[in-house]
Amino acid sequence: MYKELKEKFKDLENKLSDPDIVKNQNNFKKISKEHSQIKEVYELVLELEKIKLVIDENKQIIANDESGELSIMAQEEITELEPKINNLVKAISLELSPDNPNDKKDAIVEIRAGTGGDESALFAADLFRMYSRFCERKAWKIQIISTNAIGLGGYKEIIFSVSGRKVYGDFKYEAGTHRVQRIPETEKQGRIHTSTATVAVLPEAEEVDLEIKASDVRIDTFCSSGPGGQSVNTTYSAIRVTHLPTNTVVSCQDEKSQHQNKEKALQVLRSRLLAKAEEEKRAKDSSARKEQVGTGDRSDKVRTYNFPQDRVTDHRIKKSWHNIVKIMEGELEEIIESLKQTQRELNEKNETFKS
C-alpha cells in the first residue's frame, strides 16, 4: 500500500550520500528537509506493517491451535492491536495530506501592540511570554529577530522565529487580533480596560523556497537605538532591507553584528514575500480559504482574555476555558487542539469558518 513512499524514502537516503548533491548546498538542504519530513511518516508505516504482521501471526496461531489455550492469548493481543491500526492509518493519512502544505514548516511570529496605549504594549509582552512558555513545553526553539520595547517592560513590536516539529501547523491558529480585559497595573481607580494586540504568523521561507534577487533589494544601514551597551548609536549595525518590487520593508537592529542583522532581516523578508504570494494565489481561488480556521487576517478578533472572570474565549469556535493563569503560562494545547478538530470537521463538510 505504501510501496511508493518507501521507495521514495530510500531514494532520498541514497541522494544524501551522493557527493555531487552534497557539494550543492541549496540542493542538499532541500533534499535533507524532504528526507526529514518523509522519515516521520515512513516510521509510522513501518510500525503499521509490524503490527499487521503480529496480527497475522496470531491469526495463524488461532487457526492451528487445537487445544485452544494459545488462541485465547492470541485473540487478546489481536483485540489490543486492532485499534492501533486505525490510529496509525489516520496519522499516516494526515501526514501525507496535511490541511496546509506549510504545516510542517517553522514559523515567524510578529506581535504588535494595538489599541490601548501602554497597556496594549504590556499585553503584547504577555503574549510573547505565553508563546515562549508554550514553545518550552513543545521543546521548540525561539530566536528573537527584532524588538521595539517600551520602558514599562512592554513591546510595541516583537518578531521572533520558532523552529521545531510542525511549528506552523500549531501557531497558524494564533494569527489575528487578541483582546485583553483587565485592570492595568497603571490604573489607580481599579477600572477594567480593554486593549488589543495583533499576532501575525508566517511559515518560515528558506532560500530554497524563495529566491530574492540582489537587484530587487536595497539595504540601508543606520545606528541602532535602545538597550545594547556601548555599541548603541555608535556603530551602523542596524539594517533596513527594502524589497523594491513590492516596497516591503524589514528592519533589524537587535544583533551587534551588521551581518547577523542582515541575515535576520532577509529571513523575515522571505517569509513575508512567500506569505504574500500564497495569499494572492488563494485570492484567485476563494475556495482555498477553506484551508484555514478563520482568515488569519490581523483585523479578525480571534480571542479574548478576560482576567476578572478568569476566562479565555476563542471567538472562532465560540468556546471558553477557565484558569487564565495556566493559559498565560503557555498551556495552549487544549485550545489549539479544539481549533484543529473544528478545522478537520469543516474540511470534511467542505465549509469555511465564519468569525
C-alpha positions as CSV (number, residue, x, y, z in Angstrom):
1,M,0.0,0.0,0.0
2,Y,2.8,2.4,0.9
3,K,5.3,1.0,-1.6
4,E,5.9,4.3,-3.4
5,L,6.6,6.1,-0.1
6,K,9.2,3.6,1.0
7,E,10.9,3.7,-2.4
8,K,11.0,7.5,-2.3
9,F,12.5,7.4,1.3
10,K,15.3,5.0,0.2
11,D,15.9,7.2,-2.9
12,L,16.3,10.3,-0.7
13,E,18.7,8.4,1.6
14,N,20.8,7.5,-1.4
15,K,20.9,11.1,-2.7
16,L,22.0,12.4,0.7
17,S,25.1,10.2,0.4
18,D,25.8,11.3,-3.2
19,P,29.0,13.5,-3.3
20,D,27.6,15.6,-6.2
21,I,24.5,16.5,-4.2
22,V,26.4,17.2,-1.0
23,K,28.5,19.8,-2.9
24,N,25.4,21.8,-3.9
25,Q,24.3,23.2,-0.5
26,N,21.0,24.5,-1.7
27,N,20.1,21.2,-3.3
28,F,21.4,19.3,-0.2
29,K,19.3,21.4,2.1
30,K,16.2,20.8,0.0
31,I,16.7,17.0,-0.1
32,S,17.6,16.9,3.7
33,K,14.4,18.7,4.5
34,E,12.3,16.4,2.4
35,H,14.0,13.4,3.9
36,S,13.3,14.6,7.4
37,Q,9.6,15.1,6.6
38,I,9.2,11.7,4.9
39,K,11.1,10.0,7.7
40,E,8.3,10.7,10.2
41,V,5.6,9.1,8.0
42,Y,8.0,6.3,6.9
43,E,8.5,5.2,10.5
44,L,4.7,5.2,11.0
45,V,4.3,2.9,8.0
46,L,7.0,0.5,9.4
47,E,5.1,0.5,12.7
48,L,1.8,-0.2,10.9
49,E,3.4,-3.1,8.9
50,K,4.9,-4.5,12.1
51,I,1.5,-4.6,13.9
52,K,-0.2,-6.1,10.9
53,L,2.4,-8.9,10.8
54,V,1.9,-9.7,14.5
55,I,-1.9,-9.8,14.0
56,D,-1.4,-12.2,11.0
57,E,0.9,-14.4,13.1
58,N,-1.7,-14.5,15.9
59,K,-4.4,-15.4,13.4
60,Q,-2.2,-18.3,12.2
61,I,-1.9,-19.4,15.8
62,I,-5.6,-19.4,16.3
63,A,-6.1,-21.4,13.1
64,N,-3.6,-24.1,14.2
65,D,-4.2,-24.3,17.9
66,E,-6.1,-27.4,18.7
67,S,-6.1,-27.1,22.5
68,G,-7.5,-23.5,22.4
69,E,-5.2,-22.3,25.2
70,L,-2.9,-20.3,22.9
71,S,-5.9,-19.0,20.9
72,I,-7.2,-17.0,23.9
73,M,-3.9,-15.2,24.3
74,A,-3.6,-14.6,20.6
75,Q,-7.1,-13.2,20.4
76,E,-6.5,-10.9,23.3
77,E,-3.4,-9.5,21.6
78,I,-5.3,-9.0,18.3
79,T,-8.1,-7.1,20.2
80,E,-5.4,-4.9,21.7
81,L,-3.6,-4.2,18.5
82,E,-6.5,-3.6,16.0
83,P,-7.4,-0.1,17.4
84,K,-3.7,0.9,16.9
85,I,-4.0,0.1,13.2
86,N,-6.9,2.6,12.8
87,N,-5.0,5.3,14.7
88,L,-1.8,4.7,12.6
89,V,-3.8,4.8,9.3
90,K,-5.3,8.1,10.3
91,A,-1.9,9.5,11.4
92,I,-0.3,8.5,8.1
93,S,-3.2,10.0,6.1
94,L,-2.8,13.3,7.9
95,E,1.0,13.2,7.3
96,L,0.5,12.6,3.6
97,S,-2.3,15.1,3.2
98,P,-2.0,17.8,5.8
99,D,-4.6,20.6,6.0
100,N,-1.9,23.0,4.8
101,P,1.4,22.1,3.0
102,N,3.1,24.7,5.2
103,D,2.1,22.9,8.4
104,K,5.5,21.2,8.8
105,K,7.4,24.4,8.4
106,D,9.0,26.6,11.1
107,A,7.3,29.9,11.7
108,I,8.0,33.6,12.1
109,V,5.6,35.3,14.6
110,E,5.1,39.0,14.8
111,I,3.3,40.5,17.8
112,R,2.3,44.2,17.7
113,A,0.6,46.4,20.3
114,G,-2.8,47.5,19.1
115,T,-5.3,49.8,20.8
116,G,-4.9,50.7,24.5
117,G,-1.6,52.6,24.7
118,D,1.0,51.3,27.1
119,E,-1.4,48.6,28.3
120,S,-1.5,47.1,24.8
121,A,2.3,47.0,24.8
122,L,2.3,45.2,28.1
123,F,-0.2,42.7,26.7
124,A,2.0,42.2,23.7
125,A,4.8,41.3,26.1
126,D,2.4,38.9,28.0
127,L,1.6,37.2,24.7
128,F,5.2,36.7,23.9
129,R,5.8,35.2,27.3
130,M,2.8,32.9,26.9
131,Y,4.2,31.7,23.5
132,S,7.7,31.3,25.0
133,R,6.3,29.0,27.7
134,F,4.3,27.1,25.1
135,C,7.4,26.6,23.0
136,E,9.3,25.3,26.1
137,R,6.5,22.7,26.6
138,K,6.8,21.6,23.0
139,A,10.6,21.6,23.1
140,W,10.7,24.2,20.3
141,K,13.4,26.8,19.9
142,I,12.7,30.5,19.9
143,Q,15.0,33.1,18.4
144,I,14.2,36.8,18.7
145,I,14.6,38.7,15.4
146,S,13.5,42.2,16.2
147,T,12.1,44.2,19.2
148,N,10.7,47.6,19.8
149,A,10.4,47.9,23.6
150,I,8.9,50.5,25.9
151,G,10.2,51.4,29.3
152,L,7.5,49.6,31.3
153,G,8.6,46.2,30.0
154,G,6.1,46.0,27.1
155,Y,6.6,45.8,23.4
156,K,5.3,48.0,20.6
157,E,6.5,45.1,18.4
158,I,8.4,41.9,18.7
159,I,9.3,39.5,15.9
160,F,10.7,36.0,16.6
161,S,11.2,32.7,14.8
162,V,10.2,29.3,16.2
163,S,11.8,26.1,15.0
164,G,10.8,22.6,15.8
165,R,8.4,19.8,14.6
166,K,5.3,21.1,12.8
167,V,5.5,24.6,14.3
168,Y,3.4,26.4,11.7
169,G,0.7,23.7,12.0
170,D,0.0,24.9,15.6
171,F,1.0,28.5,15.5
172,K,-1.1,29.4,12.5
173,Y,-4.2,29.4,14.7
174,E,-2.8,32.3,16.7
175,A,-3.0,34.7,13.8
176,G,-5.4,37.6,14.4
177,T,-6.4,40.2,17.0
178,H,-6.1,39.2,20.7
179,R,-8.1,41.2,23.2
180,V,-7.5,41.6,26.9
181,Q,-9.9,42.8,29.6
182,R,-8.3,43.5,32.9
183,I,-7.3,46.2,35.4
184,P,-3.9,47.6,34.3
185,E,-1.1,48.0,36.8
186,T,-1.0,51.7,36.0
187,E,-4.8,52.1,36.8
188,K,-5.2,53.7,40.2
189,Q,-9.0,53.6,40.3
190,G,-9.4,49.9,39.6
191,R,-11.2,50.3,36.3
192,I,-11.2,47.4,33.8
193,H,-9.6,48.4,30.5
194,T,-9.8,46.7,27.1
195,S,-6.7,46.5,25.0
196,T,-5.6,44.6,21.9
197,A,-2.5,43.2,20.3
198,T,-2.2,41.7,16.8
199,V,-0.4,38.4,16.0
200,A,0.8,37.6,12.5
201,V,2.1,34.1,11.8
202,L,4.1,33.3,8.7
203,P,5.5,30.0,7.5
204,E,9.3,30.5,7.5
205,A,10.6,30.6,4.0
206,E,14.1,29.4,3.3
207,E,16.3,30.2,0.3
208,V,15.2,27.0,-1.4
209,D,11.6,28.2,-1.1
210,L,12.0,31.7,-2.4
211,E,15.0,33.3,-4.1
212,I,15.4,37.1,-3.7
213,K,17.4,38.7,-6.5
214,A,20.1,41.1,-5.3
215,S,18.9,43.7,-7.8
216,D,15.5,43.7,-6.2
217,V,16.8,44.6,-2.7
218,R,18.1,47.9,-1.3
219,I,20.0,47.6,2.0
220,D,20.4,50.6,4.3
221,T,22.4,50.8,7.5
222,F,21.8,53.0,10.5
223,C,22.7,53.4,14.2
224,S,20.8,51.0,16.5
225,S,18.7,52.5,19.3
226,G,17.5,51.3,22.7
227,P,19.3,48.8,25.0
228,G,22.5,47.4,23.7
229,G,25.5,48.8,25.6
230,Q,28.3,50.9,24.1
231,S,27.6,49.9,20.5
232,V,24.3,51.7,20.5
233,N,24.2,54.9,18.4
234,T,28.0,54.5,17.7
235,T,28.1,51.8,15.0
236,Y,26.0,51.3,11.9
237,S,25.0,47.8,12.8
238,A,21.2,48.2,12.3
239,I,19.9,47.1,8.9
240,R,16.9,48.1,6.8
241,V,16.0,45.9,3.8
242,T,13.6,47.2,1.2
243,H,12.2,44.8,-1.4
244,L,11.8,47.2,-4.4
245,P,9.2,45.3,-6.4
246,T,6.7,45.1,-3.5
247,N,8.0,48.0,-1.4
248,T,8.2,45.6,1.6
249,V,10.5,47.0,4.3
250,V,12.1,45.0,7.2
251,S,14.3,46.4,9.8
252,C,16.5,44.6,12.3
253,Q,18.8,46.0,15.0
254,D,18.9,43.5,17.9
255,E,22.2,41.9,17.0
256,K,25.5,43.7,17.4
257,S,26.7,42.4,14.1
258,Q,25.6,44.1,10.9
259,H,25.9,40.7,9.1
260,Q,23.6,39.0,11.7
261,N,21.0,41.7,11.4
262,K,21.1,41.4,7.6
263,E,20.5,37.7,7.8
264,K,17.6,38.0,10.2
265,A,16.0,40.8,8.1
266,L,16.3,38.7,4.9
267,Q,14.8,35.8,6.8
268,V,11.7,37.8,7.7
269,L,11.5,39.3,4.2
270,R,11.5,35.9,2.5
271,S,8.7,34.7,4.8
272,R,6.6,37.9,4.2
273,L,7.0,37.6,0.4
274,L,6.1,33.9,0.5
275,A,3.0,34.6,2.6
276,K,2.1,37.4,0.2
277,A,2.5,35.2,-2.8
278,E,0.4,32.4,-1.3
279,E,-2.3,34.9,-0.2
280,E,-2.6,36.2,-3.8
281,K,-2.8,32.7,-5.0
282,R,-5.6,31.9,-2.5
283,A,-7.4,35.1,-3.6
284,K,-7.7,33.7,-7.1
285,D,-9.4,30.7,-5.8
286,S,-11.7,31.6,-3.0
287,S,-12.4,28.0,-2.1
288,A,-8.8,27.7,-0.9
289,R,-9.6,30.0,2.0
290,K,-11.4,26.9,3.5
291,E,-8.0,25.5,4.3
292,Q,-7.8,27.6,7.5
293,V,-10.0,28.2,10.5
294,G,-10.7,31.9,10.0
295,T,-8.8,34.1,7.6
296,G,-5.8,34.8,9.7
297,D,-6.3,38.5,8.9
298,R,-5.0,40.7,11.6
299,S,-8.3,42.5,11.8
300,D,-10.1,39.3,12.9
301,K,-10.8,39.2,16.7
302,V,-9.8,35.7,17.4
303,R,-9.6,35.5,21.2
304,T,-10.4,37.4,24.4
305,Y,-8.6,37.1,27.7
306,N,-10.9,38.2,30.5
307,F,-9.0,38.3,33.7
308,P,-11.8,39.4,36.1
309,Q,-13.9,36.4,35.0
310,D,-10.9,34.1,34.8
311,R,-11.9,33.2,31.2
312,V,-10.3,32.8,27.8
313,T,-12.7,32.7,24.8
314,D,-11.9,31.8,21.3
315,H,-14.5,33.6,19.1
316,R,-13.9,31.4,16.0
317,I,-15.3,28.3,17.7
318,K,-17.3,30.1,20.4
319,K,-15.7,28.2,23.2
320,S,-14.3,29.3,26.6
321,W,-11.7,28.0,29.0
322,H,-11.1,28.9,32.6
323,N,-7.9,29.1,34.7
324,I,-6.4,32.0,32.7
325,V,-3.2,31.9,34.8
326,K,-2.2,28.5,33.4
327,I,-3.1,29.5,29.9
328,M,-0.9,32.6,30.1
329,E,1.8,30.2,31.3
330,G,1.7,28.5,27.9
331,E,-0.9,25.8,28.4
332,L,-2.4,26.3,25.0
333,E,-2.6,22.7,23.9
334,E,-6.3,22.2,24.6
335,I,-7.3,25.4,22.8
336,I,-5.2,24.6,19.7
337,E,-6.5,21.0,19.6
338,S,-10.1,22.3,19.7
339,L,-9.3,24.6,16.8
340,K,-7.7,21.7,14.9
341,Q,-10.7,19.5,15.5
342,T,-13.1,22.2,14.2
343,Q,-10.8,22.6,11.2
344,R,-11.0,18.9,10.4
345,E,-14.8,18.8,10.7
346,L,-15.1,21.9,8.4
347,N,-12.8,20.3,5.9
348,E,-15.0,17.1,5.8
349,K,-18.1,19.3,5.2
350,N,-16.2,21.5,2.7
351,E,-17.2,24.5,4.7
352,T,-15.3,27.6,5.9
353,F,-15.3,29.0,9.3
354,K,-17.2,32.2,10.0
355,S,-15.8,34.5,12.7
